[in-house]
Amino acid sequence: MKIARIEVFPLSLPLQRPLRMAIATVSERTTIVVRVRTDDGLTGLGESAIATYFTGETLASAHHLISDIIGPELTGKDPRELVAIRTAMAGMAVGNHAARGAVEMALHDLVARSAGVPLVDWYGGRTRVDVPTIWHVSGAEPAMLADSAAAAVDDGYSIVKVKVGGDVENDVAKVEAVREAVGGDVTILADANQGWDAPSAVRFSRAIADLGVAFIEQPVHHSDVFGMAVANRGPVPVAADEGVFEAAALALHLRLDAVSAVVVKLMKSAGPIGARELIAVADASGIGIHFAGMPGQSSIGAAHAVHLASAIPELAFGAGICPYYLGADIVDDPLIATNGMLRAPESPGLGIDLDEASIARFAVNP
């Protein structure tokens, strides 16, 4: 079995509503879908959201790297040589985690399909049948966020993520309103998306100390590890996201006591192998994991995340896998949350197939 061709589909997918964060407002999700084909007719699918504000990549750079560099280099290789291929891709380009991750995901799908097992079994089997995922609330008005959160809880969601990272007093009001609306049993996560400096993060942490918030996600700039350490000394634990892409970065944060939890994403770890390395460090250190996707990614990327999240031993803070943000998906059978839970498909590999008409509809010129 050899890689015969790697196809790349740059897409722009509509969102049901804008996602407002401290560093960006997103009304459509640009994403790259990769399909790997072998000489014996097998295929594998991968996807990464392309967010310049997150990884620095663009659709054009991701398309160029995969089509013109990675694709030709991997053609003729055995797709089962997953570690060797990951190492080779890392040598082809510095960074570019999302682009490399989409290829690596497609290879894992392909290899699991060739073995005739669901991807979750390829990862060692299910440790949980269903993966609890979050409901996002974002925007300026606390009352609107509270109404959205309450409706989601009525639909079965048990975790609500509140986008913060702006004016501290207004952000505190958001969390207060959401907590009052959802009651005491719902997990609340506050995501600042690098929006504050360390003193503001500590002020926010102290103000919400009695509201039962599970963690504050990436309160300061991704490069400010010492600021993370200051924030982590507040009453509410701090989780790293934009500042921790891979295991080595998590190890540094742990040495400085700068993190109490970590957000794992396939696209920032450059694929499943990097994500599992990051998870191993988190497990060994005893900190909690929140396994996230990117709001608005399609069911391809979401299903990849659910398969791995179903297999890992620890998931203290649930998942942030959110295909429900999409206005339209690109697969035959979209992944849908039921009572706030997502379940990995049971067909071989990813268990998700492209809808070719939707790929054509949302294709863009990178």
Secondary structure, 3 states (H helix, E strand, C coil): CCEEEEEEEEEEEEEEEEEECCCCEEEEEEEEEEEEEECCCCEEEEEEECCHHHHCCCHHHHHHHHHHHHHHHHCCCCCCCHHHHHHHHHHHCCCCHHHHHHHHHHHHHHHHHHHCCEHHHHCCCCCCCCEEEEEEECCCCHHHHHHHHHHHHHCCCCEEEEECCCCHHHHHHHHHHHHHHHCCCCEEEEECCCCCCHHHHHHHHHHCCCCCEEEEECCCCCCCHHHHHHHHCCCCCEEECCCCCCHHHHHHHHHCCCCCEEEECCCCCCCHHHHHHHHHHHHHHCCEEEEECCCCCCHHHHHHHHHHHHHCCCCCCCEECCHHHECCCCECCCCCCECCEECCCCCCECCCCECHHHHHHHECCC
